[in-house]
Amino acid sequence: MQTMLPVLLFLLLALLLFGVGFAVKILWWIALVVFVVWLVGFLFRSAAIGGVRRRWHWW
């Protein structure tokens, strides 16, 4: 059993790091999509709408 414990700990650590890496990669893709949507909204909203130039922020 003593020789099995380091192997199990190593496998648990590898699984944990794989899960964290996968989650971080997914979060980067989500952040990229949100940034692109924000940028498109920023560009289209800053254009003249009905002859009136509107601000890109709402506050």
N, C-alpha and C positions, 0 to 999 in steps of 0.2 A: 504493500500500500504506500510505503514511503517513496518509492520510485515513481509511483503513479501521480502523486500530488503535484510535483513540478510540471509534469506534462499537462495535467488538467488546468493548472494556473496559466500556463503558456497559451493553451487553447482558448481559455476564457479571455485573456488579455487580447489575443488576436481577434476574437469575435467582437469584443468591445471596440477595439480600434477600427475594425472594418465598419461597424455600425456607425460610429462617429464620423468616419470619413465619408460614408454614403450620405449621412444626414447633412454634413457640411456642403457636400457637392450639390445636393438638392436645394439647399438654402441659397447657394450662390446663383443657381439657375433662376430661382424664384425672385431673388433680388434683381437680377438682370432684366427679367420680364417686367417687373414693377418699374424699374428705371426707364425702360423703353416706353412703356405706357405713359409715364409721367412726362417724358420728353416730347412725345407726340402731342399730348394734351397741352403742354406748354407752348409748342410751336403753333398749333392750330388756334389756341385761345388768344395768343398775342396778335393774330392777324385781325385785320379790320372786319368787324361784323356789322353789317347793315350801315356802313359808313361811319360807325362810331368805333373808335379804338378803345378797347377795354383792357384793363390791367390783367395780368396773368394770375395774380393772387386774389383771393376772395376776402381777405381781412382788411 
